[in-house]
Amino acid sequence: MVFHIYRDVRNEWRWYLRSPSGTRLATSGEGYTRKNDCVQAIQHLKTTLRADEGALVYDNISALASMASSGLIAANTR
């Protein structure tokens, strides 16, 4: 996977993460006025992901089904 840094139409720095197959997996979601801030955001993300390899993946569909089956929400809200 590769992080790409670029300037957007507002002349702000942004990043995106591309998979080996070329798919965009993630984007910065915000622009940075300084390129260094953009690079630091990438470094922070990489450090956080390495430190939290056991991070949970939240599955909204499964969570809603579980809540409905336990009566916490109405079944027709799925």
N, C-alpha and C positions, 0 to 999 in steps of 0.2 A: 504494500500500500504506500501511496505517496501523497504528501500534503503539497498543494499548489497554492501560491500566493499571487494575488493579482489586484489591480485597481478597478473599482467599479465605476459606473457612470457619474457618481458623485465625487469621484477622485479619492475615495476611501479605500484603505487596504482591507482585503478579505481573504479568507482561505477556504479551501475545500479539500476533502480527503477522497482520493480516487483508488478504487480497487485495481488489482492486476488486470482484470477484464475490462476496465475502463468505466465502470459504473461509479457515479458519485455517491459516496456513502454518507457524507456529512458535510455541512457547510458552517461557516462561522456564525451566521445568523445576525451579525452586526458588523458594521464597518469601523475601522480604526483610522484615526487621522495620522498616526505615525506607524511606519512599517515595523519598527521594533516592537510596538505593542501587539501587533498581529503575530509576529514571531514568538513573543512571550506567551501569547494565548495558546499557540500550538504546543510549546514546550510544557506549559501547565497541563494541558489535556493529556499529552503523552505520559507525563509523570503520574498524573492521577489515575490513568488507565492501568499503568504498570503496578501501582500500589494497590489497586482494587480489582485484581484479577478474579476475585470471587463475587463480583457485583451481580446483583439479581437482575433478571430480565422480567419486566412486568408485562404480563399478557392481559390486556383489557378484556378480551372476549372471555377468557377462562375465569377471570376475576368476577365479571358480571354474572356468568353462569353459576358460579359458586354462591354468589350473594343471593341470586334468585332462588336457587335450590334450598338455601337455608332460611328463606323467608325475609331476608333483609331488604330486598327490593321486589317490586312486582315483576313477574316473569315476562310481561309484555314490554318491558323497557329495554330489552336487549336489542 
